[in-house]
Amino acid sequence: MFEVNLFTPAQFGAFISWLVIWRGPLSVLIHPNTVEEGKHAAIELRNHTERAVWMGERIPLDYTLFFAQLERDQ
């Protein structure tokens, strides 16, 4: 697992093109890191689910930390 932070549409386009060619059999989760008002855990959960795109096989993710943080925030 690794993380890549991209900051411009040009960087995103170049990196996605590179992934299409070179990721091989690996699965890739692509999601935004949005900055918005609200509870951080809810935003991160949405970024990793509703706003996410997979390249390759979709792998089940463990959202336990997001749900635990949401419960603590209530």
Stockholm file with secondary structure:
# STOCKHOLM 1.0

chainA/1-74         MFEVNLFTPAQFGAFISWLVIWRGPLSVLIHPNTVEEGKHAAIELRNHTERAVWMGERIPLDYTLFFAQLERDQ
#=GR chainA/1-74 SS CCCCCCCSHHHHHHHHHHHHHHCTTCCEEECCCCCCSSCHHHHHHHHHTTTCEEESSCCCCCCHHHHHHHHHHC
#=GC SS_cons        CCCCCCCSHHHHHHHHHHHHHHCTTCCEEECCCCCCSSCHHHHHHHHHTTTCEEESSCCCCCCHHHHHHHHHHC
//
